[in-house]
């Protein structure tokens, strides 16, 4: 997982990656910590998707672009296009299945 510092930083880092996830979170929030742990565990098992992390206390320009109003939110992109937004702490099994299958479904 790589931290991003801005929307521009994120868009630059996602270039060349077909499958990308972006976690928008607040590390002071328990649900955000839960989401971070779940994603970290699943990413350890699967190398099929590039994962980026934006801390809302430091990055203020990403969530308005994608109209994100809740944290944590996991944004899934396919070839640069946003295809899915998940709010809250996703279950590990669901994340694992999502990473192993077509993310666009």
Residue pairs with C-beta under 8 A, 6 or more apart in sequence:
1 23
1 39
1 40
1 43
1 51
1 52
1 53
2 13
2 50
2 51
2 52
2 53
3 52
3 53
3 54
3 55
4 10
4 13
4 22
4 52
4 53
4 54
4 59
4 62
5 58
5 59
6 59
6 61
6 62
7 59
7 61
7 62
7 65
10 22
10 52
10 54
10 62
13 50
13 52
14 20
14 50
14 52
14 77
14 80
17 50
18 78
18 79
19 48
19 49
19 50
19 76
19 77
19 78
19 103
20 49
20 50
20 51
20 52
20 76
20 77
20 80
21 39
21 49
21 50
21 51
21 52
21 74
21 75
21 76
21 77
22 51
22 52
22 53
22 54
22 62
22 74
22 75
22 77
23 35
23 36
23 39
23 51
23 52
23 53
23 54
23 72
23 73
23 74
23 75
24 54
24 56
24 59
24 62
24 63
24 68
24 71
24 72
24 73
24 74
24 75
25 32
25 33
25 35
25 36
25 53
25 54
25 55
25 56
25 71
25 72
25 73
26 32
26 55
26 56
26 57
26 71
26 72
27 33
27 36
27 55
27 57
28 57
29 71
29 72
31 71
31 72
31 88
31 89
32 71
32 72
34 72
34 89
35 72
35 74
35 88
35 89
35 90
36 53
36 72
38 89
38 90
38 91
38 92
38 95
39 51
39 74
39 90
39 95
41 92
42 92
42 95
42 96
42 99
43 49
43 51
43 99
45 96
46 96
46 99
46 100
48 99
48 100
49 99
49 103
54 62
56 63
56 71
62 68
63 69
63 73
66 75
66 82
66 85
68 75
68 85
70 87
70 88
72 87
72 88
72 89
73 85
73 86
73 87
74 85
74 86
74 87
74 90
75 82
75 84
75 85
76 82
76 83
76 84
76 85
76 86
76 98
76 103
77 83
78 103
78 104
83 103
83 104
84 98
84 103
84 104
90 98
